Amino acid sequence: MQDKLIRRVVILGGGSSGWMTAAALAKSIQRDCEITLVESEEIGTIGVGEATIPPIKQFNQMLGLDENEFLRRAKGSFKLGIRFDNWGRQGHSYFHPFGSFGRPFDLVQIQHHWQRARTQQRAAPLEEYCMAWAAAKEGRFDRPVGDPRHVLSTYDYAYHFDAGLYSRVLREYSEARRVKRIEGKVASVQQNGETGFVESLTMEDGRVVAGELFIDCSGIRALLIEGTLKAGYDEWTHWLPCDRALAVPCETGSFNPYTLSTAHTAGWQWRIPLQHRTGNGHVYSSAYTNDDEAARVLLAHLDGKPMAEPRLIKFTPGRRKLAWSKNVIAIGLASGFLEPLESTSLHLVQAGISKLLAYFPDRDFDPLVIEEFNRVAAAEVERIRDFIILHYHLTERDDSELWRYCRQMSIPDTLQYKIAHFKRHGRLIPGWMDLFGDASWLAVHMGQFNWPERNDPLIDYRETDGTAYLEKLRGAMAAAARELPGHREYINKHCKAI
């Protein structure tokens, strides 16, 4: 049988996406294949992906990284969820937790018991029945326990970390496993005259880097997938009007174990606490404000002295029409851009790598395999897109042009269907390839006032005293949170940066 195995993989671009890809391939392909990464330190990376969601833990575990050592080297902290300020209304906050609301105790889901108690004016805010928030609001953290009977088993966590330092950890990991790094800029791309497949990259100094499979991690430039192969782009600015971001670090202020997202007049601001600094950024729409005003708003809402000048990032929300074209697969920002409202930037890199491994090709590059990769990739990013749109569309704000537009704009049918179902009976409708589960959708629906018009009919047949259980649960969570160490205390004990 003819050997059709791919022997040379070339990754174009470093940063988080390039080195995550290199590390995963080095772990998975252990022999008979040369992996080369090409990057230029002059070009640099966007480097604002400092907040993550829980699946990043599985990626690091797959590589065999020690969690404490990784956090120590990346100067990281822990994240129990995201607090949203001023999104549904000015002056209002809610929390999107990692984990669940409460614990199942009845045939009817817990949110229906809470909704009935709310209509009877007998319920506290929804997040008060969530262990992640009970700990987060007190500034406390510990890893969850394994006993499912304990409230300390009902939450999950992710990380905040310095993306540049994370890339350095992964580079060392990859190079120790025979990944070859080439420094320099690409001058030209050579294609096969008949098939159009990419055959090699020619560097500015004349070196030629040949390969059989090319992974485009060149960021928004998308040098191979778009610049060479013209894969096309679906733009989503009509649903996600923000198209710019300003990023700036500042001196460390409060050290909460959660990301803070604060809505402003023409966009929103992130706040991400690391061990050595706080990451901040203002994501905004150039149609409703200008760069100077956006910078003024950003700097006015820091809780520490800025450590640099704000850095401008321009982007177009959307996705590549083909994430895999010919022998090029785009991963990370080369495959599209979704604003980091729900910290999905690094997850989309991770998801792209998972699909790369699941559909890894041979030299035939079977069109059926490529078609399935693209089908799954499109569905995955579109479901995340819908979840982000939900935050913008479910708002009662009418104090600025941006929020009035978002309230009134048409939205994808897939999202409208979910909103309508929840509005009717408070039911959560799962979708194929949904990244975010019931607790996430519930947090935003309720947090931004998409109140159900009616209770789930089944609840009126139940004899369970849901209100009493909820209050007992709330008390147990508050008591458990008080016993946890402080966030900084925990880090100093287990993973303090050196």
RODO-2510 file (C-alpha; in nm, 4 decimals, decimal comma):
residues 498
     n   res          X          Y          Z
     1     m     0,0000     0,0000     0,0000
     2     q     0,1315     0,3433    -0,0936
     3     d     0,2421     0,5571     0,2018
     4     k     0,0167     0,8626     0,2110
     5     l     0,1095     0,9934     0,5561
     6     i     0,1902     1,3618     0,5847
     7     r     0,5563     1,4055     0,6745
     8     r     0,5898     1,7843     0,6912
     9     v     0,3567     2,0238     0,8750
    10     v     0,4220     2,3981     0,8649
    11     i     0,2567     2,6342     1,1147
    12     l     0,2615     2,9984     1,0066
    13     g     0,2464     3,2284     1,3082
    14     g     0,3308     3,2031     1,6748
    15     g     0,1477     3,3566     1,9675
    16     s    -0,1116     3,1550     2,1551
    17     s    -0,2695     2,9961     1,8471
    18     g     0,0585     2,8928     1,6845
    19     w     0,2207     2,7505     1,9949
    20     m    -0,0980     2,5819     2,1197
    21     t    -0,1171     2,4108     1,7800
    22     a     0,2506     2,3181     1,7834
    23     a     0,2277     2,1749     2,1354
    24     a    -0,0817     1,9689     2,0554
    25     l     0,0725     1,8294     1,7365
    26     a     0,3996     1,7539     1,9126
    27     k     0,2082     1,5620     2,1785
    28     s    -0,0102     1,3752     1,9267
    29     i     0,2332     1,3087     1,6401
    30     q     0,5281     1,1480     1,8081
    31     r     0,7309     1,0250     1,5112
    32     d     0,7875     1,0357     1,1354
    33     c     0,6612     1,3909     1,0858
    34     e     0,8528     1,7188     1,0860
    35     i     0,6678     2,0107     1,2517
    36     t     0,7982     2,3590     1,1745
    37     l     0,6679     2,6873     1,3139
    38     v     0,7453     3,0127     1,1329
    39     e     0,7059     3,3406     1,3211
    40     s     0,8459     3,6906     1,3311
    41     e     0,9063     3,8733     1,6559
    42     e     0,8762     4,1990     1,4610
    43     i     0,5131     4,1287     1,3706
    44     g     0,4091     4,0376     1,7254
    45     t     0,0652     3,9219     1,8350
    46     i    -0,2600     4,0805     1,9529
    47     g    -0,2125     3,9241     2,2949
    48     v    -0,5362     4,0278     2,4695
    49     g    -0,6645     3,6737     2,5238
    50     e    -0,5950     3,6700     2,8965
    51     a    -0,9324     3,5315     3,0149
    52     t    -1,0424     3,1751     2,9470
    53     i    -1,3305     2,9340     3,0025
    54     p    -1,3143     2,5937     3,1785
    55     p    -1,2276     2,3703     2,8775
    56     i    -0,8765     2,5195     2,8744
    57     k    -0,8052     2,2916     3,1700
    58     q    -0,8607     1,9851     2,9521
    59     f    -0,6188     2,1198     2,6902
    60     n    -0,3446     2,1721     2,9478
    61     q    -0,4130     1,8319     3,1010
    62     m    -0,3855     1,6702     2,7583
    63     l    -0,0391     1,8198     2,7284
    64     g     0,0466     1,7074     3,0796
    65     l     0,1094     2,0591     3,2138
    66     d     0,1092     2,0942     3,5914
    67     e    -0,1565     2,3499     3,6803
    68     n     0,0288     2,5224     3,9614
    69     e     0,3517     2,5424     3,7628
    70     f     0,1734     2,6763     3,4547
    71     l    -0,0044     2,9468     3,6588
    72     r     0,3192     3,0351     3,8360
    73     r     0,5000     3,0873     3,5068
    74     a     0,2094     3,2649     3,3337
    75     k     0,1442     3,4848     3,6412
    76     g    -0,2126     3,3636     3,6323
    77     s    -0,5145     3,3798     3,8599
    78     f    -0,8430     3,1937     3,8875
    79     k    -1,1760     3,2752     3,7272
    80     l    -1,5159     3,1622     3,8573
    81     g    -1,7192     3,3456     3,5943
    82     i    -1,7955     3,6905     3,4553
    83     r    -1,9748     3,9786     3,6253
    84     f    -2,1734     4,1972     3,3860
    85     d    -2,2357     4,5581     3,4879
    86     n    -2,4789     4,7939     3,3099
    87     w    -2,5777     4,5455     3,0395
    88     g    -2,9488     4,4930     3,0964
    89     r    -2,9951     4,8311     3,2621
    90     q    -2,7742     5,1100     3,3850
    91     g    -2,6689     5,0404     3,7426
    92     h    -2,7633     4,6708     3,7317
    93     s    -2,5261     4,3721     3,7650
    94     y    -2,5524     3,9983     3,7186
    95     f    -2,3114     3,7056     3,7194
    96     h    -2,2460     3,4374     3,4589
    97     p    -2,1030     3,1485     3,6627
    98     f    -1,8894     2,8527     3,5749
    99     g    -2,0825     2,5562     3,7060
   100     s    -2,4491     2,5254     3,7946
   101     f    -2,7173     2,7124     3,9794
   102     g    -2,7765     2,5023     4,2893
   103     r    -2,8076     2,1258     4,2674
   104     p    -3,0929     1,9248     4,1119
   105     f    -3,3454     1,8364     4,3808
   106     d    -3,6676     1,7743     4,1892
   107     l    -3,8010     1,6543     3,8552
   108     v    -3,8535     2,0181     3,7580
   109     q    -3,5358     2,2173     3,6938
   110     i    -3,4253     2,4554     3,9647
   111     q    -3,4848     2,7725     3,7634
   112     h    -3,8581     2,6998     3,7493
   113     h    -3,8760     2,6807     4,1285
   114     w    -3,6812     3,0057     4,1445
   115     q    -3,9058     3,1709     3,8861
   116     r    -4,2181     3,0788     4,0808
   117     a    -4,0625     3,2116     4,4020
   118     r    -3,9665     3,5315     4,2201
   119     t    -4,3208     3,5929     4,0992
   120     q    -4,4305     3,5500     4,4615
   121     q    -4,1600     3,7984     4,5695
   122     r    -3,9956     3,5285     4,7803
   123     a    -3,6631     3,4915     4,5968
   124     a    -3,3243     3,6577     4,6137
   125     p    -3,1374     3,7333     4,2873
   126     l    -3,0658     3,4174     4,0881
   127     e    -2,6881     3,4255     4,1419
   128     e    -2,7421     3,4003     4,5188
   129     y    -2,8150     3,0305     4,4605
   130     c    -2,4871     2,9736     4,2785
   131     m    -2,1714     2,8526     4,4536
   132     a    -1,9423     3,0238     4,2038
   133     w    -2,0925     3,3621     4,2926
   134     a    -2,1011     3,2891     4,6653
   135     a    -1,7225     3,2491     4,6502
   136     a    -1,6541     3,5150     4,3866
   137     k    -1,8358     3,7995     4,5629
   138     e    -1,6311     3,7309     4,8773
   139     g    -1,3060     3,7211     4,6792
   140     r    -1,2441     3,3581     4,7735
   141     f    -1,1254     3,0526     4,5844
   142     d    -1,0453     2,6856     4,6187
   143     r    -1,0629     2,4003     4,3728
   144     p    -1,3999     2,2182     4,3716
   145     v    -1,4407     1,9019     4,5768
   146     g    -1,5208     1,5658     4,4185
   147     d    -1,8143     1,4700     4,6436
   148     p    -2,1306     1,5463     4,4389
   149     r    -2,3345     1,5781     4,7598
   150     h    -2,1400     1,8889     4,8648
   151     v    -2,2195     2,2393     4,7379
   152     l    -1,8457     2,2852     4,6776
   153     s    -1,8781     2,0387     4,3889
   154     t    -2,1257     2,2557     4,1971
   155     y    -1,8891     2,5094     4,0436
   156     d    -1,6089     2,5100     3,7879
   157     y    -1,3253     2,7471     3,7125
   158     a    -1,0932     2,8759     3,4432
   159     y    -0,7937     3,1097     3,4398
   160     h    -0,6706     3,4596     3,3798
   161     f    -0,3104     3,4625     3,2574
   162     d    -0,0531     3,6523     3,0567
   163     a    -0,0987     3,5180     2,7026
   164     g     0,2598     3,6012     2,6076
   165     l     0,3964     3,4031     2,9009
   166     y     0,1624     3,1150     2,8204
   167     s     0,3005     3,1098     2,4664
   168     r     0,6520     3,0942     2,6106
   169     v     0,5593     2,7897     2,8202
   170     l     0,4141     2,6190     2,5126
   171     r     0,7130     2,7100     2,2976
   172     e     0,9500     2,5426     2,5437
   173     y     0,7196     2,2408     2,5577
   174     s     0,7076     2,2168     2,1770
   175     e     1,0770     2,2676     2,1092
   176     a     1,1581     1,9994     2,3677
   177     r     0,9487     1,7654     2,1490
   178     r     1,1304     1,8371     1,8216
   179     v     0,9234     2,1268     1,6881
   180     k     1,1522     2,3456     1,4790
   181     r     1,1094     2,7222     1,4999
   182     i     1,2106     2,9557     1,2149
   183     e     1,2357     3,3284     1,2821
   184     g     1,1558     3,5648     0,9984
   185     k     0,8959     3,7182     0,7701
   186     v     0,7355     3,5506     0,4722
   187     a     0,8104     3,7225     0,1421
   188     s     0,6044     3,4998    -0,0882
   189     v     0,3921     3,1860    -0,0997
   190     q     0,4387     2,9210    -0,3683
   191     q     0,1426     2,7182    -0,4963
   192     n     0,1165     2,4137    -0,7176
   193     g     0,0294     2,5292    -1,0678
   194     e    -0,2359     2,2607    -1,1183
   195     t    -0,3989     2,2057    -0,7772
   196     g    -0,3436     2,5454    -0,6155
   197     f    -0,2141     2,3711    -0,3026
   198     v     0,0457     2,5649    -0,1041
   199     e     0,3862     2,4032    -0,1510
   200     s     0,6284     2,6340     0,0298
   201     l     0,6960     2,9692     0,1929
   202     t     0,9883     3,1844     0,0851
   203     m     1,1318     3,4005     0,3613
   204     e     1,2666     3,7521     0,3166
   205     d     1,6213     3,6197     0,3526
   206     g     1,5638     3,3648     0,0740
   207     r     1,5114     3,0521     0,2861
   208     v     1,2408     2,8177     0,1577
   209     v     1,0107     2,6326     0,4012
   210     a     0,8341     2,3466     0,2254
   211     g     0,5441     2,1471     0,3616
   212     e     0,2490     1,9242     0,2818
   213     l     0,0007     2,0551     0,5409
   214     f    -0,0024     2,4239     0,6343
   215     i    -0,1695     2,5615     0,9474
   216     d    -0,2496     2,9312     0,9195
   217     c    -0,2059     3,0938     1,2608
   218     s    -0,1099     3,4325     1,1156
   219     g    -0,3916     3,6129     1,2971
   220     i    -0,6209     3,8685     1,1399
   221     r    -0,3838     3,8951     0,8404
   222     a    -0,4805     3,5361     0,7434
   223     l    -0,1844     3,5276     0,5062
   224     l    -0,2502     3,1781     0,3683
   225     i    -0,6219     3,1047     0,4015
   226     e    -0,7280     3,4456     0,2698
   227     g    -0,4226     3,6239     0,1339
   228     t    -0,3287     3,3241    -0,0828
   229     l    -0,6350     3,0984    -0,1173
   230     k    -0,9117     3,3640    -0,1017
   231     a    -1,1395     3,1533     0,1199
   232     g    -1,3868     3,4407     0,1674
   233     y    -1,5378     3,5966     0,4787
   234     d    -1,8852     3,6186     0,6317
   235     e    -1,9103     3,9539     0,8077
   236     w    -2,1394     3,9895     1,1127
   237     t    -2,1144     4,3613     1,1866
   238     h    -2,4933     4,3957     1,1485
   239     w    -2,5338     4,1674     1,4526
   240     l    -2,2118     4,2539     1,6380
   241     p    -2,1478     4,6235     1,5688
   242     c    -1,8280     4,6569     1,7747
   243     d    -1,5260     4,6594     1,5438
   244     r    -1,2410     4,8049     1,7487
   245     a    -1,0691     4,7544     2,0820
   246     l    -0,8194     4,9491     2,2894
   247     a    -0,6110     4,7457     2,5333
   248     v    -0,3995     4,8709     2,8233
   249     p    -0,2481     4,7124     3,1350
   250     c    -0,2582     4,8891     3,4687
   251     e    -0,1168     4,8355     3,8145
   252     t    -0,2928     4,5698     4,0192
   253     g    -0,6081     4,6802     4,1976
   254     s    -0,8766     4,4553     4,3406
   255     f    -0,7960     4,0876     4,2912
   256     n    -1,1341     3,9287     4,2314
   257     p    -1,1602     3,5699     4,1002
   258     y    -1,3755     3,6747     3,8046
   259     t    -1,3676     3,8816     3,4885
   260     l    -1,5562     4,2109     3,4952
   261     s    -1,7429     4,3318     3,1848
   262     t    -1,8847     4,6838     3,2084
   263     a    -2,1100     4,8201     2,9350
   264     h    -2,0429     5,1776     2,8234
   265     t    -2,2195     5,4124     2,5834
   266     a    -2,0679     5,2685     2,2651
   267     g    -1,9340     4,9315     2,3770
   268     w    -1,7967     4,7601     2,6861
   269     q    -1,4826     4,7308     2,8964
   270     w    -1,3061     4,4233     3,0302
   271     r    -1,1080     4,3963     3,3520
   272     i    -0,8857     4,0901     3,4063
   273     p    -0,6761     4,0615     3,7249
   274     l    -0,3377     3,8884     3,6942
   275     q    -0,0775     3,8420     3,9651
   276     h     0,1448     4,1222     3,8367
   277     r    -0,0979     4,3588     3,6649
   278     t    -0,4567     4,4052     3,5546
   279     g    -0,5545     4,3700     3,1900
   280     n    -0,8089     4,6213     3,0602
   281     g    -0,9688     4,6894     2,7268
   282     h    -1,2522     4,8838     2,5682
   283     v    -1,4376     4,7082     2,2845
   284     y    -1,6468     4,9581     2,0887
   285     s    -1,8157     5,0451     1,7623
   286     s    -1,6452     5,3006     1,5393
   287     a    -1,9915     5,3877     1,4055
   288     y    -2,0954     5,5288     1,7440
   289     t    -1,7743     5,6769     1,8892
   290     n    -1,4198     5,7676     1,7891
   291     d    -1,0843     5,6329     1,9042
   292     d    -0,9968     5,9352     2,1208
   293     e    -1,3261     5,9231     2,3094
   294     a    -1,2998     5,5453     2,3488
   295     a    -0,9515     5,5873     2,4984
   296     r    -1,0794     5,8546     2,7382
   297     v    -1,3571     5,6225     2,8594
   298     l    -1,1125     5,3342     2,9030
   299     l    -0,8574     5,5322     3,1030
   300     a    -1,1288     5,6908     3,3184
   301     h    -1,2420     5,3487     3,4384
   302     l    -0,9111     5,1910     3,5434
   303     d    -0,8580     5,1024     3,9087
   304     g    -0,4818     5,1425     3,8893
   305     k    -0,2164     5,3538     3,7166
   306     p    -0,1825     5,2675     3,3444
   307     m     0,1434     5,0925     3,2584
   308     a     0,1453     5,1766     2,8846
   309     e    -0,0402     5,3709     2,6199
   310     p    -0,3652     5,2099     2,4979
   311     r    -0,3060     4,9879     2,1942
   312     l    -0,5604     4,9980     1,9106
   313     i    -0,6882     4,6774     1,7506
   314     k    -0,9167     4,6886     1,4483
   315     f    -1,1247     4,3860     1,3525
   316     t    -1,4247     4,2746     1,1518
   317     p    -1,6541     4,0333     1,3369
   318     g    -1,7303     3,7214     1,1351
   319     r    -1,5854     3,3940     1,0178
   320     r    -1,3900     3,2607     0,7247
   321     k    -1,6270     3,0937     0,4758
   322     l    -1,3835     2,8036     0,4610
   323     a    -1,1663     2,7366     0,7633
   324     w    -1,0015     2,4556     0,5633
   325     s    -0,9217     2,5155     0,1976
   326     k    -0,7012     2,2808    -0,0090
   327     n    -0,4078     2,1963     0,2207
   328     v    -0,4413     2,4989     0,4505
   329     i    -0,6308     2,4977     0,7829
   330     a    -0,6918     2,8280     0,9626
   331     i    -0,6835     2,8275     1,3423
   332     g    -0,7447     3,1190     1,5763
   333     l    -0,7956     3,4694     1,4407
   334     a    -0,7052     3,3565     1,0889
   335     s    -1,0366     3,1671     1,0883
   336     g    -1,2439     3,4636     1,2061
   337     f    -1,2989     3,7092     1,4896
   338     l    -1,5504     3,7144     1,7734
   339     e    -1,5094     3,9825     2,0349
   340     p    -1,3859     3,8489     2,3725
   341     l    -1,7107     3,9189     2,5614
   342     e    -1,7371     3,5583     2,6806
   343     s    -1,3619     3,4829     2,6759
   344     t    -1,3877     3,2465     2,3791
   345     s    -1,0781     3,3552     2,1839
   346     l    -0,8444     3,0879     2,3181
   347     h    -1,1251     2,8341     2,3273
   348     l    -1,1759     2,8732     1,9521
   349     v    -0,8047     2,8013     1,9083
   350     q    -0,8474     2,4921     2,1242
   351     a    -1,1582     2,3877     1,9286
   352     g    -0,9751     2,4313     1,5991
   353     i    -0,6929     2,2111     1,7256
   354     s    -0,9414     1,9442     1,8400
   355     k    -1,0948     1,9344     1,4929
   356     l    -0,7509     1,9283     1,3321
   357     l    -0,6655     1,6156     1,5305
   358     a    -1,0069     1,4567     1,4793
   359     y    -0,9955     1,5069     1,0997
   360     f    -0,6210     1,4915     1,0460
   361     p    -0,5659     1,4313     0,6722
   362     d    -0,3308     1,2224     0,4644
   363     r    -0,1798     1,3464     0,1404
   364     d    -0,5025     1,2749    -0,0492
   365     f    -0,6791     1,5576     0,1377
   366     d    -1,0159     1,3835     0,1014
   367     p    -1,2799     1,6485     0,0098
   368     l    -1,5348     1,4691     0,2292
   369     v    -1,3125     1,5172     0,5347
   370     i    -1,2587     1,8845     0,4495
   371     e    -1,6333     1,9361     0,4034
   372     e    -1,7125     1,7908     0,7452
   373     f    -1,4408     1,9965     0,9158
   374     n    -1,5850     2,3143     0,7651
   375     r    -1,9421     2,2169     0,8545
   376     v    -1,8561     2,1597     1,2199
   377     a    -1,6336     2,4689     1,2397
   378     a    -1,9071     2,6927     1,0992
   379     a    -2,1735     2,5576     1,3355
   380     e    -1,9481     2,5911     1,6379
   381     v    -1,8587     2,9547     1,5840
   382     e    -2,2156     3,0483     1,4842
   383     r    -2,3530     2,9102     1,8121
   384     i    -2,0979     3,1174     2,0059
   385     r    -2,1928     3,4151     1,7895
   386     d    -2,5579     3,3719     1,8885
   387     f    -2,4708     3,3643     2,2579
   388     i    -2,2742     3,6894     2,2264
   389     i    -2,5554     3,8564     2,0297
   390     l    -2,7913     3,7594     2,3134
   391     h    -2,6066     3,9994     2,5472
   392     y    -2,6506     4,2916     2,3095
   393     h    -3,0094     4,2247     2,2061
   394     l    -3,1515     4,1559     2,5534
   395     t    -3,1136     4,5067     2,6903
   396     e    -3,3515     4,7678     2,8193
   397     r    -3,0988     5,0472     2,7668
   398     d    -3,2058     5,3279     2,5367
   399     d    -2,9538     5,5915     2,6471
   400     s    -2,7344     5,5764     2,3369
   401     e    -2,7504     5,4963     1,9672
   402     l    -2,5635     5,1676     2,0039
   403     w    -2,8035     5,0197     2,2592
   404     r    -3,1126     5,1420     2,0750
   405     y    -2,9821     4,9749     1,7611
   406     c    -2,9066     4,6491     1,9429
   407     r    -3,2536     4,6334     2,0988
   408     q    -3,4219     4,6723     1,7626
   409     m    -3,1902     4,4846     1,5271
   410     s    -3,2931     4,1639     1,3558
   411     i    -3,1161     3,8567     1,4926
   412     p    -3,0417     3,5065     1,3586
   413     d    -3,3433     3,2732     1,3510
   414     t    -3,1512     3,0205     1,5607
   415     l    -3,1240     3,2752     1,8420
   416     q    -3,4752     3,4142     1,8046
   417     y    -3,6148     3,0638     1,8523
   418     k    -3,4272     3,0209     2,1813
   419     i    -3,5341     3,3617     2,3105
   420     a    -3,8978     3,2950     2,2250
   421     h    -3,9030     2,9585     2,4011
   422     f    -3,7486     3,1005     2,7153
   423     k    -3,9872     3,3949     2,7111
   424     r    -4,2853     3,1591     2,6965
   425     h    -4,2149     2,9104     2,9762
   426     g    -3,8542     2,9611     3,0896
   427     r    -3,7380     2,6580     2,8951
   428     l    -3,3829     2,6326     2,7676
   429     i    -3,3520     2,4897     2,4166
   430     p    -3,0146     2,3259     2,3481
   431     g    -2,8650     2,3526     2,0023
   432     w    -2,6232     2,1396     1,8058
   433     m    -2,2634     2,2406     1,8783
   434     d    -2,3614     2,4733     2,1652
   435     l    -2,0506     2,5541     2,3662
   436     f    -2,2407     2,7207     2,6484
   437     g    -2,4775     2,5094     2,8550
   438     d    -2,8002     2,5728     3,0427
   439     a    -2,6471     2,7694     3,3304
   440     s    -2,4819     3,0139     3,0905
   441     w    -2,7953     3,0801     2,8884
   442     l    -3,0039     3,1037     3,2052
   443     a    -2,7676     3,3608     3,3554
   444     v    -2,7988     3,5953     3,0570
   445     h    -3,1738     3,5459     3,0007
   446     m    -3,2570     3,6220     3,3628
   447     g    -2,9718     3,8664     3,4126
   448     q    -3,0953     4,0816     3,1254
   449     f    -3,4652     4,0604     3,2109
   450     n    -3,6010     3,8102     2,9612
   451     w    -3,8529     3,7027     3,2245
   452     p    -4,0734     3,4043     3,1376
   453     e    -4,4358     3,4992     3,0855
   454     r    -4,5601     3,1802     3,2520
   455     n    -4,4235     2,9142     3,4826
   456     d    -4,3516     2,5677     3,3520
   457     p    -4,6948     2,3965     3,3863
   458     l    -4,5401     2,0857     3,5425
   459     i    -4,4331     2,2768     3,8531
   460     d    -4,7946     2,3230     3,9621
   461     y    -4,8327     1,9459     3,9893
   462     r    -4,5378     1,9092     4,2269
   463     e    -4,5579     1,8964     4,6064
   464     t    -4,1920     1,9932     4,6562
   465     d    -4,1417     2,3135     4,8575
   466     g    -3,8903     2,4681     4,6212
   467     t    -3,8700     2,8011     4,8036
   468     a    -3,7651     2,6366     5,1292
   469     y    -3,5019     2,4323     4,9482
   470     l    -3,3659     2,7398     4,7724
   471     e    -3,3230     2,9269     5,0981
   472     k    -3,1527     2,6280     5,2584
   473     l    -2,9218     2,6050     4,9563
   474     r    -2,8424     2,9752     4,9697
   475     g    -2,7444     2,9514     5,3341
   476     a    -2,5273     2,6440     5,2756
   477     m    -2,3422     2,8139     4,9908
   478     a    -2,2800     3,1321     5,1891
   479     a    -2,1459     2,9278     5,4811
   480     a    -1,9222     2,7192     5,2543
   481     a    -1,7848     3,0309     5,0860
   482     r    -1,6810     3,1798     5,4197
   483     e    -1,4618     2,8766     5,4850
   484     l    -1,2656     2,9127     5,1593
   485     p    -0,9278     3,0877     5,1493
   486     g    -0,8976     3,4267     4,9891
   487     h    -0,8067     3,4347     4,6195
   488     r    -0,4664     3,5949     4,6801
   489     e    -0,4058     3,3725     4,9819
   490     y    -0,4705     3,0599     4,7767
   491     i    -0,2382     3,1721     4,4967
   492     n     0,0397     3,2691     4,7365
   493     k     0,0238     2,9208     4,8857
   494     h     0,0028     2,7156     4,5632
   495     c     0,1115     2,9048     4,2508
   496     k     0,2644     3,2423     4,3295
   497     a     0,4650     3,3858     4,0404
   498     i     0,8392     3,3929     4,0901
***
